[in-house]
Amino acid sequence: MTISEEKMVLKVGSKGEIFPPKEIREKLGLKPNQPIVMTIHQDKLIIRKLYSLDEILKTPPKVKISYHAWKQFKDDLNEEYEK
């Protein structure tokens, strides 16, 4: 089962806190004082890890493109824009 498929029942604390279990915190790499983003979508609360700029820059790109292909693409866009 992937993280996105897991379902857990949690209780809201007396002060409104929500504490994800250790297993989930470890899988998501959540640390104490880790910034997160909470989104309300209809009747759902979606909680996501907020990545630091360092974490984002260390992530390999999903698409690889050569310099020459990028330059050609950029030139084509500029040419299209100038029309």
Summary of the structure (lengths in Angstrom):
residues: 83
radius of gyration: 20.5
end to end distance: 51.3
largest distance: 62.5
contacts: 114
relative contact order: 0.08
helix: 39%
strand: 14%
